[in-house]
Amino acid sequence: QVQVVESGGGLVQPGGSLGLSCEVSRNPFPINVMGWYRQAPGKERELVAQTVGVGSPTYADSVKGRFTISRDNAKNTVHLQMNSLKLEDTAVYYCNVQDMYLGYWGQGTQVTVSS
């Protein structure tokens, strides 16, 4: 069974930085799509950043210029570097990966931006 394990997250002050990492294992097929979603209390889950194959990453408008997604295909990992964090970035962040057949989710990691 495919395993998607996130790490990172925590509490940070506004303007601070935080990094999230996600490692995929036991995947029987190559992972094509790797990305991060988030869900704030009372809101729907939304796409934050995503990479598809070797194409350029895409970002939600709300995080452009502040967040950077990067992936290491050899290690089956994806990283989200979050800078200039704002109060509204507070959410549970989920790693999502997809092979040619299915998508898989991590368990989620809490990011709290608070003074």
C-alpha positions, 0 to 999 in steps of 0.5 A: 500500500502506498505510504505518504508521510508528511513532516514539518509544520508547527507554530510560527509568527507572522512573517516567519518561515516554515518547511514541509516535507513529504515522502512517498514509499511503496508506490508500485507505479511512478509518481507523476503529480506531487502537490500540497493542499490545505484546509482551514477550519470551516473552509474547503480543501484547496490546492496550494502548489503542485508539480506535474512531471517535469513541468513548471510548478503551479501555485495558488494566487494567495501564495505566489511569491511566498511559497516554493514547491520542489521535488526530488524524484530519486527520493520520491519526496516533495518539499514546500518552503513557506516564507512570509507566512500570514495569519491566513496561512493557518491550516492543515496541510496535506500532501497529495501524490498521483500515479497514472491510476490513483491519487494518495493523501498524507495524514495532514500536518498542522501549520499555525501562524500566530503572534 
